[in-house]
Amino acid sequence: MRFILTALIFLAGLFDLFLALTFLIGPADAGRGLGVAAIAQIGTSTIRADFTSFFGVAAFCMMWGAWRRNGDLLLVPTLLFGVSFLGRAVDLAVSGAYPGWPFAMTVEAFHVILLGTAWRLLPHHRIEEIAG
């Protein structure tokens, strides 16, 4: 079970790494794919920096945590995707549904469930030890 779980995390991390590289290399095209358009050079720079860092950090922590079987490293991407899911839920409540919202929230929920489960099953520290 742990092997399958770590393999799934590593594969999801590879997918996120691919997304990070896509935003780094072609921010305008990658942004358009998610409905984000840069209206000036600062927008392109923001897409390149923020999206690359989000997916890149998530991918690094997921892949390193899976490789080392270290649940502590999985808390970072869990929080990243959890906050993203929460933001989408708030937007859904405030602004309403839009095409593609179920897929985006499903991807984020999948990450949170997968990483949360792995954190519980892989060696890790208690939250109290990490936070205090």
C-alpha positions as CSV (number, residue, x, y, z in Angstrom):
1,M,0.0,0.0,0.0
2,R,2.8,2.4,0.9
3,F,4.6,1.7,-2.4
4,I,1.4,2.4,-4.4
5,L,0.8,5.6,-2.4
6,T,4.3,6.9,-2.9
7,A,4.2,6.0,-6.6
8,L,0.9,8.0,-7.0
9,I,2.4,10.9,-5.2
10,F,5.6,10.8,-7.4
11,L,3.5,10.6,-10.6
12,A,1.3,13.5,-9.4
13,G,4.5,15.4,-8.6
14,L,5.8,14.8,-12.1
15,F,2.5,16.2,-13.5
16,D,2.9,19.3,-11.3
17,L,6.5,19.6,-12.4
18,F,5.4,19.5,-16.0
19,L,2.9,22.3,-15.3
20,A,5.6,24.4,-13.5
21,L,7.9,24.1,-16.5
22,T,5.1,24.9,-18.9
23,F,4.4,28.1,-17.0
24,L,8.1,28.9,-16.9
25,I,8.8,28.4,-20.6
26,G,5.5,29.6,-22.1
27,P,3.6,31.7,-19.5
28,A,1.1,33.3,-22.0
29,D,0.0,30.1,-23.6
30,A,-0.1,28.2,-20.3
31,G,-2.0,31.0,-18.6
32,R,-4.6,31.1,-21.5
33,G,-5.1,27.4,-20.9
34,L,-6.3,28.2,-17.4
35,G,-8.3,31.3,-18.4
36,V,-5.6,33.7,-17.2
37,A,-4.4,36.4,-19.6
38,A,-1.4,38.7,-19.2
39,I,-2.3,42.2,-20.4
40,A,1.2,43.6,-19.9
41,Q,4.7,42.4,-19.4
42,I,4.2,42.4,-15.6
43,G,1.3,40.0,-16.1
44,T,3.5,37.6,-18.0
45,S,6.1,37.9,-15.3
46,T,3.5,37.3,-12.6
47,I,2.2,34.2,-14.4
48,R,5.8,32.9,-14.9
49,A,6.8,33.5,-11.3
50,D,3.6,32.7,-9.3
51,F,2.4,29.7,-11.2
52,T,5.8,28.2,-11.6
53,S,6.6,28.6,-7.9
54,F,3.2,27.1,-6.9
55,F,3.4,24.0,-9.0
56,G,7.2,23.8,-8.7
57,V,7.3,23.9,-4.9
58,A,4.4,21.5,-4.7
59,A,6.1,19.1,-7.2
60,F,9.4,19.2,-5.4
61,C,7.9,18.6,-2.0
62,M,5.7,15.8,-3.3
63,M,8.5,14.0,-5.2
64,W,11.1,14.4,-2.5
65,G,8.7,13.4,0.2
66,A,7.6,10.3,-1.8
67,W,11.2,9.4,-2.6
68,R,12.4,9.7,1.0
69,R,9.1,8.4,2.4
70,N,8.9,11.5,4.5
71,G,5.3,12.6,5.3
72,D,6.5,15.9,6.7
73,L,7.4,17.2,3.3
74,L,3.9,16.5,2.1
75,L,2.3,19.1,4.3
76,V,3.5,22.0,2.1
77,P,1.7,20.8,-1.1
78,T,-1.3,19.7,1.0
79,L,-1.7,23.2,2.3
80,L,-1.1,24.8,-1.2
81,F,-3.8,22.7,-2.8
82,G,-6.1,22.9,0.2
83,V,-6.0,26.7,0.1
84,S,-6.5,26.6,-3.7
85,F,-9.6,24.4,-3.2
86,L,-10.9,26.7,-0.5
87,G,-10.4,29.7,-2.8
88,R,-12.3,28.0,-5.6
89,A,-15.1,27.1,-3.2
90,V,-15.4,30.7,-2.0
91,D,-15.4,31.9,-5.6
92,L,-18.1,29.3,-6.5
93,A,-20.3,30.5,-3.7
94,V,-19.7,34.2,-4.5
95,S,-19.5,34.3,-8.3
96,G,-21.3,31.1,-9.3
97,A,-20.4,28.2,-11.5
98,Y,-18.3,28.5,-14.7
99,P,-17.3,25.9,-17.3
100,G,-14.5,23.7,-16.0
101,W,-14.9,24.4,-12.3
102,P,-15.6,20.7,-11.3
103,F,-12.4,19.5,-13.0
104,A,-10.2,22.1,-11.3
105,M,-11.7,21.4,-7.9
106,T,-11.4,17.6,-8.4
107,V,-7.7,17.9,-9.2
108,E,-7.1,20.0,-6.1
109,A,-9.3,17.7,-3.9
110,F,-7.4,14.6,-5.3
111,H,-4.1,16.2,-4.2
112,V,-5.3,17.0,-0.7
113,I,-6.8,13.6,-0.2
114,L,-3.8,11.8,-1.6
115,L,-1.3,13.8,0.3
116,G,-3.3,13.8,3.5
117,T,-3.6,10.1,3.4
118,A,0.1,9.7,2.7
119,W,1.0,12.0,5.6
120,R,-0.9,9.7,7.9
121,L,0.7,6.5,6.6
122,L,4.3,7.6,6.0
123,P,6.7,8.4,8.8
124,H,6.1,11.9,10.1
125,H,6.2,14.2,13.1
126,R,3.2,15.3,15.0
127,I,1.9,18.7,14.1
128,E,2.6,19.9,17.6
129,E,6.3,19.0,17.2
130,I,6.5,20.8,13.9
131,A,4.6,23.9,14.9
132,G,5.9,24.4,18.4
